[in-house]
């Protein structure tokens, strides 16, 4: 479950690489944002790489004492 505003832009060319699109949704309560990606633009100010999310999760584990 993600505590973020997810994206629903099914036409975004980067959607499968963006955590805001690929993150699992909370089935009971999930916020969605309208991130005004310019038409035909490959960039979005709210893009959050899936790779960055993995790094963020590793850092959270280290801080909480769950490191491997």
Phi, psi and omega in degrees: 000141184246136177258058180222165171277116180277163180253144178243017183285090182291349181258359181292130181292342182256011188301323182283349177256359186254126181296329179297335178266320188269348182298145176294140182269150172282122185292340182262328186204108180220131176267147178232144180245157172256103183262106190292072174290132180295145178305135179060020178257143179267001182243151180217134180296338183259010179300132180227103185300140175302326179295321179295326179295320178298318178295317179300317179296322177296319179295320177298319179296319179296314181296323181275000178085016181260018184294152184287000000 
